Amino acid sequence: MSYIENLESVGKKIIVEEEGLKITEDAILLSEFIKSYFNKKYKNLKNKKLFLEIGAGQGIISLLLSELDIVSKIFAVEIQEEVFATLGKNIEINDLNEKIIPINENIKKVDGEYDFIFSNPPYKKTDSGKMSQNKVERISKYEVLLTLEELILEIRRLLKNYGEFFIVVPNSRLNDVFRYIYENKLNILSIKINKYKKVDLVVVHGKKGGKINSVIEIK
């Protein structure tokens, strides 16, 4: 079963599956951070850029970011076929077929170079409590098919030199993410911490290339 939710504030609609994935605080936090960043720093940029979303799910973040002037195309990668089907429908009902390109593939098999990469990844360890019996939810939330370490490796591989990336993780995985980023010789530019219920969600914004950044801005 599914239903359509109208996101009136941004003029978008999204099909939401009643089982499995929902619109989460993680996704909203990440999309708001990215929109705020681009509206300030790249407001008058004439050259449009290529974006990549790793683990697009049903497409909420790509839909919300599609309105940014800087966006040429967003390549939205989702490995799960049933979730990918909903992603395609959400792109279609919002008339965004020319702007958001869905890709049903393992990110490890995706090629290309992208100016910006963003992801709300599966960040729960497989040994951290009882996993959901729902396959879609299990793969989306736990490191079953993609670990955080592998995510950072793929970001480094697919990001253009001087390109930027954005990911959201709980504070409990922040030390791991920092380590993976520095091991891959990427830079951390800023972080933003948001309290959500009993969890601190952290947006990490980084860059490939350039001088080693000794100062991390906390927003």
Beta strands, then each sheet from edge to edge (+ up, - down):
strand 1: 2-7
strand 2: 12-17
strand 3: 49-54
strand 4: 71-77
strand 5: 100-103
strand 6: 114-119
strand 7: 159-170
strand 8: 186-196
strand 9: 199-208
strand 10: 217-218
sheet 1: 1+ 2-
sheet 2: 5+ 4+ 3+ 6+ 7+ 9- 8+ 10+
end
